[in-house]
Amino acid sequence: MERHYLSKRSRSQKSILVFLAQDAESHVFCYSRADLLKREQADAVMDFVKFWKTAHGELPPELVFDSKLTTYAKLSRLNQMGITFMTLRRRSPAIVREVANAPRSAWRTVHLDVPHAAPHVSDSQSD
């Protein structure tokens, strides 16, 4: 076990990192890794891409993952490979305020090919 920062408790504690991947169509967990070391964390997405290519014969068409999972260099590599991705970030009070104060014109509706999905999105640049 390694020491990892836990934001909920604002301290470091012994814990394990686990990488899980769920197939969007079948909703089945198709990949897991429970022996992930902190120094390997940034490579976890690329390891999954290799697994998917081996299992399916093609690159994954899209990925959604936590923004702190990997590095900008790895995100750039995903771009170069033509893999569409979305990173999710924590909803801090500042982000919630920013969203609440965004003008109506900043939002657009996107249509996703999944049940009950027509979210409103706003693109923004952050530090």
N, C-alpha and C positions, 0 to 999 in steps of 0.2 A: 504494500500500500504506500501511496505517496501523499504528501501534504498538498491540498488544493484549497484555493480561496473559495469560501462560501459567502456569496453576497447577502444572503438572507440573515446570516449571523455576523457579518462583517469581520470574519476572522478566517484563519486557515485551520483545516482539520484533516485528519487522515481519512482518505476516501479513495474510491476508484473511479476512473473515467470509463464510460461505456458508450459505444457507438452503435446505434440501431438504425436500420433503414427499412422503411415500409413502402411497399409497392402501391402506387396511387390507384391503380385499377382494381387490384384484388384486395387491397387493404391488409395484406399479409406481410408480416415482417420477413423480409427476404435476405437480410444480412445482419449480423451482429458481431461485435467484438468487445469482449469484457476484460481484455488484458491490455488495454491501451494505456501507455505511459504518457505523461505530460509532454515529454520531448517528442513524442510521435503524433501528438494531437493534430498538428497542422497538416500532416500527411494522410489523415484518416479519410478525407473526402477523395483524394487521389487513389487511395487503396480501394475504396468502394468502386470508383470508376473502372479500375482494372478488373475487379471481381465481376462487375456487370458486363463488361466487354467479353470476358471469358465465358460467362454463363449464357449470354444472349447473342453474342456475335456482333454486337454494335454498341456504340456509346449510349449512355442513358440520355434520353431526349431532354430531360429537365431535372433539376435538383432544388430542394428547399431545405435550408439548414440554418442553424444559429450563426449569427454574424461573428461570434468569437471563436468559432470552431477552427478556422484556418486563417491564412495570411493573404495579403493583397497579391503577393506573387502567385499563390496557388489559384486565386480567383482569376488572375490574368491568364493563367494556363488553361483554366476551364473555358474562358472566352476564346482563346486560340483554338481549342478543340471543337468549338462550335456548340458547347453545351450551355443551354439556357439555365440560369440559376437565379434564385431569390434568397437573400439572406434576411433573417428575422432578428430584430434587436429588442432588447428589454425596453419596456414601456416606463421610462423614468418620468418623474413629475414634469420635467422640462419638455419631454416629447409629447406628453399628454396635453400640456398647455399649448404647444406649437400646433398640434392637430386641431384643438378646439378653436384656436384663433385664425386658422387658415381661411382665406376668403373662399366663398362658394366657387369662384372661377378657377381655383387651384385644383379642383377635384374633377375627375372624369370617371365614368362607369366603364368597367371592363367586363366582358362576357367570357366565362370559362365553361368548358365543355364538361361540367360536373353538375350534379343536382344542386338546386338552390344556390347558385353562385353567380352573382352579378355585383361584386364589391365595388365600392367607390375607392379610388386610389389617388394619391398625390405624390408626385416625384419630388424629392428634396435631396439636397446635398448636406452632408454633415461632416463634422471633424473626424 
